[in-house]
């Protein structure tokens, strides 16, 4: 009787293990960012680079795009996020060229495209900074749910503060909004997700 019970228990464990494996295969890869299900077409902005040329999101089809909205006089969240993106790029090694970081200003009154590029190049020369006229920027802010408000009453080194949302966005190689990240997400988590996307050919 005990032997029969043992065999029944073993069979149940084997069946459960198989079911768990099937479930994991069905669920697919586990991402650490917030997954858009289904992925959404990312807003195809057209903004201005430091050389005066117009840069559009569709220019980067075939690459993963890490998108962040900030400003060059930001005292904390922007430099922290860009430093994490630099870690991500370093961790990608030979795949770094398959990922493009784009920084869009939320402070067009002070941030020229040249100033933005000089700022982000200090983190990584491959990063692209974009500015533009207010209507074009407002359209991009609205499309990505970006909040920004200029505060000239708070004392900072720059003499003002721009309160803004801090979420980062990952656009897949097919131009679809695939993942987003809250401020403070570890660089290793973003690197993990990008590596999965590249490995599995997501958005090709």
C-alpha positions as CSV (number, residue, x, y, z in Angstrom):
1,X,0.0,0.0,0.0
2,X,2.8,2.4,0.9
3,X,4.7,1.5,-2.3
4,X,1.6,2.3,-4.4
5,X,1.2,5.6,-2.6
6,X,4.8,6.5,-3.4
7,X,4.4,5.7,-7.1
8,X,1.2,7.7,-7.3
9,X,3.0,10.6,-5.6
10,X,5.9,10.4,-8.1
11,X,3.6,10.3,-11.1
12,X,1.7,13.4,-9.8
13,X,5.0,15.3,-9.3
14,X,6.1,14.4,-12.9
15,X,2.8,15.6,-14.3
16,X,2.9,18.8,-12.4
17,X,6.5,19.5,-13.4
18,X,5.6,19.0,-17.1
19,X,2.5,21.2,-16.7
20,X,4.7,23.9,-15.2
21,X,7.2,23.7,-18.1
22,X,4.4,24.0,-20.6
23,X,3.0,27.0,-18.8
24,X,6.3,28.8,-18.7
25,X,6.8,28.1,-22.4
26,X,3.3,29.5,-23.1
27,X,3.9,32.6,-21.1
28,X,7.1,33.3,-22.9
29,X,9.9,35.5,-21.6
30,X,9.6,37.3,-18.3
31,X,10.3,41.0,-18.7
32,X,11.2,43.3,-15.7
33,X,9.7,46.5,-17.1
34,X,6.0,47.2,-17.6
35,X,4.9,45.3,-20.7
36,X,2.5,46.8,-23.2
37,X,0.1,44.1,-24.1
38,X,-0.3,44.3,-27.0
39,X,2.5,46.6,-28.0
40,X,1.3,49.9,-29.2
41,X,2.5,52.0,-32.2
42,X,5.0,54.5,-30.7
43,X,4.4,58.1,-31.6
44,X,6.6,58.9,-34.5
45,X,8.0,62.3,-33.5
46,X,10.1,64.6,-35.8
47,X,12.4,66.8,-33.8
48,X,15.7,68.7,-34.2
49,X,19.2,67.4,-33.5
50,X,22.3,69.4,-32.7
51,X,23.3,69.7,-36.4
52,X,20.0,71.2,-37.3
53,X,18.8,68.1,-39.0
54,X,15.3,66.6,-38.4
55,X,15.3,63.3,-36.6
56,X,12.3,61.0,-36.5
57,X,11.6,57.9,-34.5
58,X,11.2,55.9,-37.7
59,X,14.9,56.6,-38.5
60,X,15.7,53.9,-36.0
61,X,13.6,51.0,-37.3
62,X,15.5,47.8,-36.7
63,X,17.0,49.1,-33.4
64,X,15.8,49.1,-29.9
65,X,15.2,52.7,-28.8
66,X,15.4,53.8,-25.1
67,X,13.5,57.1,-24.9
68,X,13.7,59.5,-22.0
69,X,12.3,63.1,-21.5
70,X,14.4,65.5,-19.3
71,X,16.4,68.7,-19.3
72,X,20.1,69.6,-19.1
73,X,19.9,71.5,-15.8
74,X,18.1,68.7,-14.0
75,X,19.8,68.2,-10.7
76,X,19.0,64.6,-10.0
77,X,16.7,62.2,-11.9
78,X,18.0,63.0,-15.4
79,X,21.7,62.4,-14.8
80,X,20.9,59.3,-12.7
81,X,18.8,57.8,-15.6
82,X,21.4,58.7,-18.2
83,X,24.1,57.1,-16.1
84,X,22.0,53.9,-15.9
85,X,21.6,54.0,-19.7
86,X,25.4,54.2,-20.0
87,X,25.7,51.1,-17.9
88,X,23.2,49.4,-20.1
89,X,25.1,50.3,-23.2
90,X,28.4,49.1,-21.7
91,X,26.7,45.8,-20.6
92,X,25.5,45.1,-24.2
93,X,29.0,44.8,-25.5
94,X,29.0,44.0,-29.2
95,X,25.2,44.5,-29.3
96,X,25.4,48.2,-28.2
97,X,25.0,49.4,-31.8
98,X,21.6,47.7,-31.9
99,X,20.3,50.1,-29.3
100,X,19.8,53.8,-29.5
101,X,19.3,56.1,-26.5
102,X,17.2,59.3,-27.3
103,X,16.8,62.2,-24.9
104,X,14.1,64.7,-25.6
105,X,14.0,68.0,-23.7
106,X,11.1,69.2,-21.5
107,X,12.8,72.6,-21.2
108,X,12.8,74.1,-24.7
109,X,13.0,77.7,-23.4
110,X,16.6,77.0,-22.3
111,X,17.7,73.8,-23.9
112,X,19.0,74.3,-27.5
113,X,19.6,71.1,-29.5
114,X,23.3,71.8,-29.3
115,X,23.2,72.2,-25.5
116,X,21.3,69.0,-25.2
117,X,23.7,67.0,-27.3
118,X,26.7,68.4,-25.4
119,X,25.1,67.4,-22.2
120,X,24.2,63.8,-23.0
121,X,27.4,63.2,-24.9
122,X,29.2,63.5,-21.6
123,X,27.4,60.2,-20.6
124,X,27.9,58.4,-24.0
125,X,28.8,59.9,-27.4
126,X,26.3,57.6,-29.1
127,X,23.3,59.1,-27.2
128,X,21.1,61.5,-29.3
129,X,19.6,64.6,-27.9
130,X,16.6,66.3,-29.5
131,X,14.8,69.7,-29.1
132,X,12.5,71.6,-31.4
133,X,9.7,74.1,-31.5
134,X,7.1,74.0,-28.8
135,X,4.2,72.5,-30.9
136,X,6.4,69.5,-32.0
137,X,7.6,68.9,-28.5
138,X,4.2,69.3,-26.9
139,X,2.9,66.7,-29.4
140,X,5.6,64.2,-28.3
141,X,5.0,65.0,-24.6
142,X,1.3,64.4,-24.9
143,X,1.8,61.2,-26.9
144,X,4.0,59.6,-24.3
145,X,2.0,61.0,-21.3
146,X,4.8,63.3,-20.2
147,X,4.0,65.9,-17.5
148,X,6.2,69.0,-17.1
149,X,5.9,72.2,-15.2
150,X,8.5,75.0,-14.8
151,X,9.0,76.0,-11.2
152,X,11.0,79.3,-10.8
153,X,10.3,79.5,-7.1
154,X,12.5,76.6,-6.0
155,X,16.1,77.6,-5.5
156,X,18.5,75.4,-7.4
157,X,22.0,75.9,-9.0
158,X,20.2,76.7,-12.3
159,X,17.8,79.1,-10.6
160,X,14.7,77.1,-11.5
161,X,13.3,73.6,-11.6
162,X,11.3,71.7,-14.2
163,X,9.1,69.2,-12.5
164,X,8.5,66.4,-15.0
165,X,7.6,62.7,-15.2
166,X,10.5,60.3,-15.0
167,X,9.4,57.2,-16.9
168,X,11.6,55.7,-19.6
169,X,10.2,54.0,-22.7
170,X,11.5,51.1,-24.8
171,X,10.5,51.0,-28.4
172,X,11.0,47.7,-30.2
173,X,12.8,47.4,-33.5
174,X,9.4,47.5,-35.3
175,X,8.5,50.9,-33.9
176,X,6.1,49.7,-31.3
177,X,6.0,50.8,-27.7
178,X,7.0,47.6,-25.9
179,X,8.1,48.3,-22.3
180,X,8.4,51.2,-19.9
181,X,10.4,51.7,-16.7
182,X,9.8,53.7,-13.6
183,X,12.6,55.9,-12.3
184,X,15.2,54.0,-10.3
185,X,14.8,50.7,-12.3
186,X,18.2,49.0,-12.0
187,X,20.3,49.1,-15.2
188,X,20.6,45.3,-14.9
189,X,16.9,44.9,-15.3
190,X,16.8,47.1,-18.5
191,X,19.8,45.2,-19.8
192,X,18.0,41.9,-19.1
193,X,15.0,43.0,-21.1
194,X,16.9,44.3,-24.1
195,X,19.0,41.2,-24.2
196,X,15.8,39.1,-24.3
197,X,14.4,41.2,-27.1
198,X,17.6,41.0,-29.2
199,X,18.0,37.3,-28.5
200,X,14.4,36.4,-29.5
201,X,14.1,38.8,-32.4
202,X,11.2,40.6,-30.9
203,X,9.7,43.3,-33.2
204,X,11.7,42.2,-36.3
